[in-house]
Amino acid sequence: MEISRRTDYAVRVIFDLASLPQNGRASTQEIADRQNIPSPFLAKIISQLSLSGLVTTYRGAGGGVRLAQPPEEISLLRVIEALEGPIRLNRCAIQPSLCPREGFCPIHDTWAKAQADLTSLLEATTFDDLATLAQQKRQQAKDTT
């Protein structure tokens, strides 16, 4: 399983905004420059994030983009699913009744556990956590130089 480039960019957008001071706003060009995202592609991603209720956009001079909720309320899972839809490692992990092998398949339990573990980790990881971790990593890099 590999997330799309679009989803990777969306995660970077939310991370970028989560790294700003509280209620911070950034222009799309600032985000594009900091996160190395092509501007035309970024506009489409921000539109989708806005429709998903993850960001709020402001037009005109002094406009820009900001998070619609505090970063501690936005999980990595929520951003991924906003662009990709529900994460599905295997159809039978989501709807076992669709699989004719449900009652005797030895692999089903492994798929179900992997699905649960992955979604649990992504749900537990907030953008506040990621912004804090990035800050710690920057400080560690400074300390070693």
N, C-alpha and C positions, 0 to 999 in steps of 0.2 A: 504494500500500500504506500502510495506517495501522494502527498497533498499537491495541488496544482500551484503553479507559480502565482496565480491570482490570489490564492489563499495565503501563500507565504507573504506576499506583499500586504495583504489585509492585516495579517498578524503584525507586520512591521509598522503599519500605520497606527494601529491601536497601541503598540508598545511605545512608539514615538510620542503619541499624545499623553500616554500614562507617565512618561518621563518628564513632562512639563510641570511647572508649579500648578497647584490646585486650580481647576477651572481654566487652565492655560489654553490658549488658542494659537493655532499655527496656520499659515497659508499653505495651500497645496504645494506651491513651489518650494517652500522651506522643507516640507515633509519629503518631497521628491528628492531634493538635494541631499538631505541627511540620510535617507534610507536607500538611495540609489535606485529609485523607481522611475520608470519612464512616465513623464507627465500625462500624456494622453491615456495611458493605462490606469494611472492613479485616479483620474476623474471618474472613471467607471467604477472602480473599487470603492471610492468614497460614496458614490451614489448608492451602491448596494449596502454599504455599512450604515448609511443613513436610513434606508428603507427598513433595515433590520433593527433600528432603534439603538445602534451602538454609538453613533456620532451625531452631532448636530452641526449643520452647516450654516454659515452666515455669508451673505452676498455683499458685494460693494466694497468701498474703501474701508479698511479695518476689518474686513470679513475674515473668513477662514473656517477652520474645523476645530471642534473640541469634542471630548468624550461626552456622551449623553448621560452617563452614570459615573460614579467614582470608580477608579481603577480596581479597587478591592471588590467590586461587584461584577466585574467582567472577567469571566473565565476564558482560558484558552479554548476550551470545548465550545463555548458559545460563539466565538469568532469563527472557528473552523466550520461549525455547522451552519452559520449564517451564509457561508459561501458554498459549502460542499453538500449541505443537507446532513442528515444523520450519518454518523460514522457506522459503517457496516463492514466488519471483517469477513463475514460470511452470512449468507441469507438465513441459514439455520440458527445462527446465534441470535438473530433478532426475532424470527418467527419460527420456532422449532416445528410447529404444526404443518408448515409448508414442505417439510422434508419427509419423504416416504421412508427414510432410514432412521427417523427419530428414535424409535424404541430400542434399537440395537447398535447404533453407530458409536464406536469408541472415540471418535474424534469430536463429536458434538460438545462434550464437556470441556475440552481444551479450547475450542472456539469460544464458547460461552464465557469461560474464565478470562481469556485474553481480551475479549470485548469488554467485559466488566472492568478489568484492571486498567485498560487503556482509557476508557471513558471516565473512570474514577480519577485517574491521574490528571487528565486534561481539565476536568471539572474543578479539581482542587487547586489548580495552578491559576492564580489571578494575575492580572497585569500589574497590580501593586507589588506582588511578590517578585515578578520579573524585573520591574524597575529598581527595586531594592537590590536584587542580585546583581544587576548591571552596575549599580553604584559601588557595590562591594568589590566587584571584579576590577573596575577602574581604579579604585583605591589600592588594591593589591598590586596592580601593574605599576602604579606610581611608587609604591613602597619598594619594589624590587629593582627600580632603576636608579 
